[in-house]
């Protein structure tokens, strides 16, 4: 969406506890099976189906924000992750995304919500700081 001819141009991204990749390494510390979800989303009915690794990687990269960030094809981002989210999204997703964006000098702010699970309710001051940062990005990239 950040291409010059995109029908809906993307200038900035805000994400709270979102997954960035469906490879097993990004889902090791949570109960949800990310690769299984990817298999369903990519039309692979059996998540244990034996498909060539390069084909799996190509399909996963087509839906993974981390793949775009690693190519430098991403936009400035404000992201937040909960350190106690053992059910859905591993906080490692945030660290990996931040690292990929920084490697391409794409502005990023990462908020680690140390006392929260997936719904981020136990860190009100950090959530407030997240939204303040998001508003600052809106002013910077949209002028309001």
C-alpha atoms as a printed R data frame, in Angstrom:
    type eleno elety resid chain resno      x       y      z
1   ATOM     1    CA   UNK     A     1  0.000   0.000  0.000
2   ATOM     2    CA   UNK     A     2  2.951   2.405  0.049
3   ATOM     3    CA   UNK     A     3  3.530   2.222 -3.733
4   ATOM     4    CA   UNK     A     4  2.983   5.533 -5.569
5   ATOM     5    CA   UNK     A     5  0.033   4.100 -7.541
6   ATOM     6    CA   UNK     A     6 -1.662   2.305 -4.624
7   ATOM     7    CA   UNK     A     7 -5.448   2.724 -4.616
8   ATOM     8    CA   UNK     A     8 -5.293   3.463 -0.887
9   ATOM     9    CA   UNK     A     9 -1.826   4.798 -0.052
10  ATOM    10    CA   UNK     A    10 -0.402   3.834  3.342
11  ATOM    11    CA   UNK     A    11  1.749   6.491  4.979
12  ATOM    12    CA   UNK     A    12  2.013   5.215  8.550
13  ATOM    13    CA   UNK     A    13  1.053   2.081 10.504
14  ATOM    14    CA   UNK     A    14 -0.142   1.595 14.070
15  ATOM    15    CA   UNK     A    15 -0.229  -1.911 15.471
16  ATOM    16    CA   UNK     A    16 -1.037  -3.314 18.877
17  ATOM    17    CA   UNK     A    17 -0.172  -6.975 19.591
18  ATOM    18    CA   UNK     A    18 -0.279  -8.072 15.957
19  ATOM    19    CA   UNK     A    19  1.525 -10.984 14.386
20  ATOM    20    CA   UNK     A    20  4.217 -10.215 11.823
21  ATOM    21    CA   UNK     A    21  5.174 -13.675 10.515
22  ATOM    22    CA   UNK     A    22  3.637 -17.144 10.372
23  ATOM    23    CA   UNK     A    23  6.854 -19.116 10.656
24  ATOM    24    CA   UNK     A    24  7.008 -21.338 13.758
25  ATOM    25    CA   UNK     A    25  9.714 -19.243 15.456
26  ATOM    26    CA   UNK     A    26  7.251 -16.365 15.916
27  ATOM    27    CA   UNK     A    27  4.682 -18.591 17.641
28  ATOM    28    CA   UNK     A    28  6.799 -20.692 20.016
29  ATOM    29    CA   UNK     A    29  5.682 -19.043 23.257
30  ATOM    30    CA   UNK     A    30  1.921 -18.840 22.694
31  ATOM    31    CA   UNK     A    31 -0.953 -21.322 22.647
32  ATOM    32    CA   UNK     A    32 -2.281 -20.429 19.171
33  ATOM    33    CA   UNK     A    33 -0.794 -22.295 16.206
34  ATOM    34    CA   UNK     A    34  0.301 -19.511 13.861
35  ATOM    35    CA   UNK     A    35  1.605 -21.785 11.102
36  ATOM    36    CA   UNK     A    36 -1.692 -23.654 11.281
37  ATOM    37    CA   UNK     A    37 -3.584 -20.386 10.798
38  ATOM    38    CA   UNK     A    38 -1.310 -19.508  7.890
39  ATOM    39    CA   UNK     A    39 -1.946 -22.890  6.310
40  ATOM    40    CA   UNK     A    40 -5.682 -22.232  6.392
41  ATOM    41    CA   UNK     A    41 -5.293 -18.663  5.134
42  ATOM    42    CA   UNK     A    42 -3.033 -19.692  2.287
43  ATOM    43    CA   UNK     A    43 -5.298 -22.492  1.134
44  ATOM    44    CA   UNK     A    44 -3.102 -25.288  2.493
45  ATOM    45    CA   UNK     A    45 -5.727 -27.408  4.211
46  ATOM    46    CA   UNK     A    46 -3.316 -29.511  6.212
47  ATOM    47    CA   UNK     A    47 -0.826 -27.410  8.243
48  ATOM    48    CA   UNK     A    48  1.411 -30.479  8.407
49  ATOM    49    CA   UNK     A    49  1.299 -31.007  4.649
50  ATOM    50    CA   UNK     A    50  4.663 -31.546  3.122
51  ATOM    51    CA   UNK     A    51  5.287 -28.686  0.720
52  ATOM    52    CA   UNK     A    52  8.730 -27.500 -0.304
53  ATOM    53    CA   UNK     A    53 10.213 -25.035  2.178
54  ATOM    54    CA   UNK     A    54 10.828 -22.391 -0.490
55  ATOM    55    CA   UNK     A    55  7.180 -22.599 -1.577
56  ATOM    56    CA   UNK     A    56  6.032 -22.259  2.040
57  ATOM    57    CA   UNK     A    57  8.374 -19.291  2.559
58  ATOM    58    CA   UNK     A    58  7.090 -17.582 -0.593
59  ATOM    59    CA   UNK     A    59  3.483 -18.012  0.505
60  ATOM    60    CA   UNK     A    60  4.159 -16.882  4.068
61  ATOM    61    CA   UNK     A    61  6.089 -13.831  2.849
62  ATOM    62    CA   UNK     A    62  3.093 -12.825  0.720
63  ATOM    63    CA   UNK     A    63  1.041 -12.243  3.912
64  ATOM    64    CA   UNK     A    64  3.689 -11.376  6.517
65  ATOM    65    CA   UNK     A    65  4.362  -7.732  7.435
66  ATOM    66    CA   UNK     A    66  7.874  -8.731  8.507
67  ATOM    67    CA   UNK     A    67  8.726  -9.741  4.929
68  ATOM    68    CA   UNK     A    68  7.802  -6.268  3.689
69  ATOM    69    CA   UNK     A    69  9.795  -4.628  6.482
70  ATOM    70    CA   UNK     A    70 12.857  -6.776  5.739
71  ATOM    71    CA   UNK     A    71 12.742  -5.577  2.118
72  ATOM    72    CA   UNK     A    72 12.494  -1.965  3.249
73  ATOM    73    CA   UNK     A    73  9.002  -1.828  1.740
74  ATOM    74    CA   UNK     A    74  7.228  -0.555  4.846
75  ATOM    75    CA   UNK     A    75  6.081   2.688  6.400
76  ATOM    76    CA   UNK     A    76  6.797   4.477  9.679
77  ATOM    77    CA   UNK     A    77  5.217   2.503 12.495
78  ATOM    78    CA   UNK     A    78  4.121   2.683 16.113
79  ATOM    79    CA   UNK     A    79  3.805  -0.819 17.564
80  ATOM    80    CA   UNK     A    80  2.930  -2.235 20.958
81  ATOM    81    CA   UNK     A    81  3.310  -5.743 22.372
82  ATOM    82    CA   UNK     A    82  2.236  -7.333 25.641
83  ATOM    83    CA   UNK     A    83  4.896  -9.309 27.465
84  ATOM    84    CA   UNK     A    84  2.308 -11.537 29.172
85  ATOM    85    CA   UNK     A    85  0.357 -12.499 26.031
86  ATOM    86    CA   UNK     A    86  0.796 -16.249 26.315
87  ATOM    87    CA   UNK     A    87 -2.337 -17.047 24.351
88  ATOM    88    CA   UNK     A    88 -2.137 -15.240 21.015
89  ATOM    89    CA   UNK     A    89  0.862 -13.115 20.001
90  ATOM    90    CA   UNK     A    90  4.465 -13.568 21.139
91  ATOM    91    CA   UNK     A    91  6.122 -10.250 22.031
92  ATOM    92    CA   UNK     A    92  9.078 -11.377 19.915
93  ATOM    93    CA   UNK     A    93  7.020 -10.256 16.889
94  ATOM    94    CA   UNK     A    94  7.459  -6.648 17.982
95  ATOM    95    CA   UNK     A    95 11.200  -6.955 18.490
96  ATOM    96    CA   UNK     A    96 11.641  -8.562 15.056
97  ATOM    97    CA   UNK     A    97  9.552  -5.904 13.325
98  ATOM    98    CA   UNK     A    98 11.338  -3.060 15.080
99  ATOM    99    CA   UNK     A    99 14.711  -4.510 14.095
100 ATOM   100    CA   UNK     A   100 13.718  -4.917 10.430
101 ATOM   101    CA   UNK     A   101 12.346  -1.383 10.203
102 ATOM   102    CA   UNK     A   102 15.422   0.136 11.848
103 ATOM   103    CA   UNK     A   103 17.714  -1.699  9.413
104 ATOM   104    CA   UNK     A   104 16.077   0.328  6.641
105 ATOM   105    CA   UNK     A   105 15.955   3.600  8.607
106 ATOM   106    CA   UNK     A   106 12.170   3.483  8.722
107 ATOM   107    CA   UNK     A   107 10.926   5.361 11.809
108 ATOM   108    CA   UNK     A   108  9.488   3.044 14.452
109 ATOM   109    CA   UNK     A   109  8.481   3.228 18.092
110 ATOM   110    CA   UNK     A   110  8.053  -0.021 20.022
111 ATOM   111    CA   UNK     A   111  6.064  -0.088 23.266
112 ATOM   112    CA   UNK     A   112  6.519  -3.190 25.439
113 ATOM   113    CA   UNK     A   113  3.579  -3.569 27.810
114 ATOM   114    CA   UNK     A   114  5.238  -5.397 30.687
115 ATOM   115    CA   UNK     A   115  2.182  -6.130 32.869
116 ATOM   116    CA   UNK     A   116 -0.371  -6.964 30.191
117 ATOM   117    CA   UNK     A   117 -1.804  -9.855 28.287
118 ATOM   118    CA   UNK     A   118 -3.334  -9.601 24.818
119 ATOM   119    CA   UNK     A   119 -5.882  -6.924 25.745
120 ATOM   120    CA   UNK     A   120 -3.183  -4.575 27.157
121 ATOM   121    CA   UNK     A   121 -5.375  -3.356 30.029
122 ATOM   122    CA   UNK     A   122 -2.763  -3.478 32.772
123 ATOM   123    CA   UNK     A   123 -0.474  -0.780 31.389
124 ATOM   124    CA   UNK     A   124 -2.683   2.326 31.074
125 ATOM   125    CA   UNK     A   125  0.240   4.773 31.083
126 ATOM   126    CA   UNK     A   126  2.076   2.872 28.343
127 ATOM   127    CA   UNK     A   127 -1.095   2.552 26.273
128 ATOM   128    CA   UNK     A   128 -1.616   6.296 26.672
129 ATOM   129    CA   UNK     A   129  1.981   6.890 25.514
130 ATOM   130    CA   UNK     A   130  1.322   4.587 22.517
131 ATOM   131    CA   UNK     A   131 -1.677   6.696 21.457
132 ATOM   132    CA   UNK     A   132  0.202   9.940 22.034
133 ATOM   133    CA   UNK     A   133  2.980   8.648 19.787
134 ATOM   134    CA   UNK     A   134  0.402   7.573 17.180
135 ATOM   135    CA   UNK     A   135 -1.083  11.095 17.242
136 ATOM   136    CA   UNK     A   136  2.382  12.594 16.784
137 ATOM   137    CA   UNK     A   137  2.942  10.325 13.750
138 ATOM   138    CA   UNK     A   138 -0.420  11.448 12.315
139 ATOM   139    CA   UNK     A   139  0.668  15.077 12.632
140 ATOM   140    CA   UNK     A   140  4.042  14.310 11.052
141 ATOM   141    CA   UNK     A   141  2.824  12.198  8.131
142 ATOM   142    CA   UNK     A   142 -0.655  13.666  7.508
143 ATOM   143    CA   UNK     A   143 -0.230  17.208  8.816
144 ATOM   144    CA   UNK     A   144 -2.986  17.087 11.430
